[in-house]
Amino acid sequence: MALQEITDTTFQTETGNGLVLVDCWAEWCGPCRMVAPVLEELSKDYDGKVAIKKLNVDENGETAQGLGIQSIPTLLLYKDGQLVDKIIGALPKAHIKSFVDKHL
């Protein structure tokens, strides 16, 4: 199951309800490719509790710039449209899970 891609156009709507984890990534980014399968697993673990979505920073520069994304992967956690936390880097599943769990 592929994670849903969001864009400059859909970003506000897609992060507006509930808990949403946004993976800011790019095709050429090795660490982004390392974290992708972890996020796929977590999307199954959090089914119905947390939506996990992907934002390609190369294709959606307006949003990436507006968010001040300077390093990828950056994981942004939104709760009802408000940014509540972020982490940067290809981190292990347990680290990402604890990052999300503290906001459940």
Secondary structure as UniProt FT lines:
FT   STRAND          4..6
FT   TURN            8..10
FT   HELIX           11..14
FT   STRAND          19..25
FT   TURN            27..28
FT   HELIX           30..45
FT   TURN            46..49
FT   STRAND          50..56
FT   TURN            57..59
FT   HELIX           61..67
FT   STRAND          74..79
FT   TURN            80..81
FT   STRAND          82..88
FT   HELIX           93..101
FT   TURN            102..103
//
